[in-house]
Amino acid sequence: QKGSSPVAPVHIVSDESADKTNLGFIHAFVAAISVIIVSELGDKTFFIAAIMAMRYNRLTVLAGAMLALGLMTCLSVLFGYATTVIPRVYTYYVSTALFAIFGIRMLREGLKMSPDEGQEELEEVQAEIKKKDEELQRTKLLNGPGDVESGPGTTIPQKKWLHFISPIFVQAFTLTFLAEWGDRSQLTTIVLAAREDPYGVAVGGTVGHCLCTGLAVIGGRMIAQKISVRTVTIIGGIVFLAFAFSALFISPDSGF
């Protein structure tokens, strides 16, 4: 009909929307995996996994730590996504300001750190795990030869369940969860989920944690001693500032 404005075909509009969604997911995934790696390498949770893997079954330690980190990542993403009820323009620039603050703090901490900072953290975690081990041994002695898992009043299904959830698994889960709660990586995951695609943040954060924890479990003490916490902290500060700086060139409306 003459005078009518041209209308874009539906399939073109849907393709553009799909491309935008995919780009949003990829951007969130890359951002999450980057900040998790620079936050977790040489962190307390890294040392917990490294030291426990030297004493106990590596697969059990990895499973317990990853369950804690995966759960924490999902909770953090939910907290961040809950803020999407606030107009995006506000959460976008507030999160950008937080990234800048985190970046500056990390740079300051890194520049002030002594070269032995990682060793001090390692020794602190070793002492904490040793204390937990002593508590576990005391519990076993109190329970006697037939411990809780094989007590006379326990049914067969409970035995199987308690055998799967071993004390080492519970210890790895508990220590990791408590160390991660309120940690920088949890806060940055919340901030990222407030401004990026939540699925991309959840997947990227989980993959980042898996890489760091897997490295700790496989490498153990050798990697823990070789990592320079000072260098990782400085690099982390630069990465955080880079994300904050990128907000100057990306519109808040260009997200997912």
N, C-alpha and C positions, 0 to 999 in steps of 0.2 A: 504494500500500500504506500502511495506517495506521501512524503512528509513524515513518515514514521522513522524513529531513530533505530539504528542497527543494534541488534541484541546478540551478545556473544552466545555461541552454542553451549548447551548445558555441560557437555563432556569436557569442553575447554575450561570452564569455571571449576568443575570438580577436579580436573587434573592440576590446576594451579593451587587449589586448596590442599590437595594431597602432597604436592611438592613442598608447600609451606610447612605442613605438618611434619614431613620427613626431615626437613632442614632444622625445624625446631627440636626434634628428637635428637638429631646428630649433634647439634650445638650443645644441648643440655648434657648429652652423654660425654662429650669431650671435656666440657667444663667440669663435670662431676668427677670423672676419672683423674683429671689433672690435679684438682685441689685435694682429693683424697690421698693421692700418692705423695704429694709434697707435704701433706699434713701428718701422714701416718708413718712414713719411713723414719725410723729412729724414735718414734713416739713410745709411750708406755705400753700400749697394746701390742706393738711390734716386739718389744722386749719380753713381754709376758709369753707370747707364742713361741719366741725363740728359745727361751729358757725351759719352758715346759716340754717342748719337743725334744730337748736333750735328755730329759729324765723319763718321759713316758712315751706311749705309742703316738707317733706323729699324726696318724689319721684321726685318732680320738681327739687330740688337741686341736687339730684343724677344724674338725666338725663342731666342737664346742665353741671355739672362737668365732667361726663363721656364722653360726646360728645367732650368737649375740650381736655381731656386727650387722648381719642381714636384718634382724629385728629392729635394731637401732636405726638403720638407714630407712626402713619403711615408716617407723614412727616419726622420724625427722621430716620425711617427705610429706606425711600427713599434716604435721604441724605447719609446715611451710605452705602447703596447698590450701590450708584453712584460711590463710591471709588473703586469698584471691577474691574474697568478698569485698575487700578494699579496692578502689580503683587502681588499675595496673600502673598508671603513671606514678602514683605515690610509692607503691611497693618497689617499683623498678629503681627509682632514684634513692630510696632509703637503703635498699640492698646494695646499690652501687657504693654508697657512702660507707656501709659496713665493710665491704670488700677493701676499700681504701684504708679504713682504720685497721683492719686485720693485717693488711700488707705492710703498713708502716710499723705496726707493733712487732711483726715477725722480723722485719729488717733490723729494728732496734735491738730486739732480743738476740738475734743472730750475731750482730756486731759486738754485743757485750759478752757473748758466751766465751767461756774458756775452751780450749781445744779438748779438754777432758770431760766436757759436759755429758757426752754419750756414755762414758764409762761410769760416771756417777749415777746416771739414770739406771744403767744396767745393774749396778750393785744394789740400788734401792729395790728394784724389782726382784732380784735374787733373794734379798732378805725377806720380802713380803711372801714369796712363794715358799721359802723355807719354813716360815711361820705357819702357813696353811698346811704344809706337809706334816708338821709336828702335831697340829690339831687333828689331822686325819688319822695319824698313827695312834693318838690317844683314844680317839673314837673306836678304832678297831680293837684296841686292848680292852676297853670297857665292854665292848660287845662280846668279847671272848672269841674262841676258835670258830664257832659258827656265827659269823657276823650277820648283820641285818639282812643281807641279800639271801642268806640261806637258813634263816631262822625257822624253827619248827612250826610256827603259826602262820607261815607265809604260803599262799597258794601258788600253784605252778605258773599261772599267767603273770602274777606279780614278780616271780623269780625272773622270768624272761624279760619283763619290762625293766626291772632294776639292773639286770645284767647289761641291757642295752644302754641305759642311762647310768654309766659307771661314775664313781666319785671323781675320776679325772676329767670326764666330760663335763660334769657339773662345775668342777673347780675352774676349768678353762672358760666355760660360759660365764660364770659369776664374776671372775676377775676381769674378764674382757668387758662385760657389760658395765660394771661399776667404773672401770677406768675410762670408758668411752662416754659415759653420761656427763653432759656439760662440757665435753672436750671441744676443741676448736673445730674438728672435723664434723661434729654433730651440728654445731652452730652454722657452719658454712653450708651443710646440706639443707638445713632449714631455709637459709637465705636463698640458696639456688632454687629450691622448689617453689619459692614465692615469686620467682621471675622467669623461670624456664619451664620446659615441658616436664611434668612430674615423673612420667614414665622413663624419660631419658635420664633424669637425675637418679631415680631409683636403680636403674640398670647400671649406669656408669659408676655410681657410688659403690654398689655391691661388687662389681668387677674390680674396681680400684682396691677395695678392702681384700678381695680374694687374692689379688696379685701380691700385695704387701704381706699379708699373713702367710701365703704360700711360700714366699721368699724367706720369711722368718723361720718357718717350720723346716724348710729344706736346708737352708744355710746355717741355721742355729747361731751359735756363739761367734763363728768366724765372721759372718756378715755383720752381726751386731757390733763387733769390735772394730770392723773396718769402716763402718758408716760414720761420716762426720756429721753429727747433728747440727753443728754450726753452719756447715755448707748447705745442708738440706733446708734449714730454717731460712737462710738468706735467699735461696732459690725460691722457696715457698712465698716469701714476701714479694719477690719480683712477679711471680705468677699472679698473686692476688691483686697487685697494683695494675698488672696488664689487663685483667678482667674489668677492673674499675675504670681504667683509661678507655677501654673499648666502648664503654657506654656513651662516651662523647660522640661516637660516630654511628651508633645504632639507636634507632627510634624505639621508644617503649612499645609502640604499636606493631613492631616487626616481629614480635615473639610468636609463640604457638597459637 
